Amino acid sequence: MALRERPLAHLALFIVNFLYGVNYVVAKGLMPAIIGPSGFILLRVMGASLLFWILRANRPQRVATTDLGRLLICALFGVALNQLMFFHGLMRTSPINASIIMVATPILVLVMAGLLLKERTTWTRVGGVLLGAGGALTLIMLKSPDDGSGATALGDLFILVNAASYAVFLVLVKPLMRKYSAVTVMAWCFLLALPMVAPFGWSEFHAVNWSQLAVGHWMAMLFVVIMVTFVAYLLNTWALGMVSPTVVGTYIYMQPVLAALATWSFVHLGAERLGIPGNYQASLHLPQLFCAAAIFAGVHLVSRPERIR
């Protein structure tokens, strides 16, 4: 990998997790009053699949038959199971519980990458994962435990399945990125995931009163489909072709920080006046900034290239 590509990969991962952070704010304002979680996932998969195949038409790349099985598994764990479990889990548990469980994802990626890809695990990398986990957990614990939503064991289980499925996806898709472009891999993953999510989401998708949606609702949906799904998956997979799955997974620690920054920005930019749905309440204090510094330091340690001996 050229040296100039590594900073671009990290910039892509930062953008991806910033988009995911904004998604917590935007998508929450749409569910379930405007569209149900399964219907929202179907909308995301249909929209992103169409965009990926349009983009792929300009530079078609043939996929070997022997790789279709791995693509099918990646579609299951990286798109269908991952998205359905997260949206349904978030509806059945508290944001606090969901955030704490999501912290397990980079650790699961580190373990699976060592087992399946034989990726070398150094003490520096382990220290970075733990430092990032500590910063993320502390940031989460600083929030008020009274979040107004009842946490259930089923919701927590859904979030755990989501975290594990995303970890499996990051590890299993890595070999495909050595052979194909990110567009090709994502086009096939979303196409194969479409029949997986359609039975769960069709009724909720069909129940949406599309003609009565406000401009803000359309803007929010387009943002989730185009930016959070199409652009984020494309950049995430492209970056995965240049850095290890552990590095990609560790960027998840940034999401609580970026979500807080996104919410703060929405408050000061007046998103509600623009008609964008959501609940915008944000404050940034010194303890949160220290947690953010720990998370960024952890990401730096994990992503730092090893010295050649």
HELIX and SHEET records of a PDB file:
HELIX    1   1 GLU A    5  LYS A   28  1                                  24    
HELIX    2   2 PRO A   37  ASN A   58  1                                  22    
HELIX    3   3 THR A   65  ASP A   67  5                                   3    
HELIX    4   4 LEU A   68  ALA A   75  1                                   8    
HELIX    5   5 LEU A   76  ALA A   80  3                                   5    
HELIX    6   6 LEU A   81  ARG A   92  1                                  12    
HELIX    7   7 PRO A   95  MET A  102  1                                   8    
HELIX    8   8 ALA A  104  LEU A  116  1                                  13    
HELIX    9   9 TRP A  123  MET A  141  1                                  19    
HELIX   10  10 ALA A  153  MET A  177  1                                  25    
HELIX   11  11 ALA A  182  HIS A  206  1                                  25    
HELIX   12  12 TRP A  210  GLN A  212  5                                   3    
HELIX   13  13 VAL A  215  LEU A  222  1                                   8    
HELIX   14  14 PHE A  223  VAL A  231  3                                   9    
HELIX   15  15 ALA A  232  LEU A  240  1                                   9    
HELIX   16  16 PRO A  245  THR A  250  1                                   6    
HELIX   17  17 TYR A  251  MET A  254  5                                   4    
HELIX   18  18 GLN A  255  LEU A  269  1                                  15    
HELIX   19  19 LEU A  286  SER A  303  1                                  18    
END                                                                             
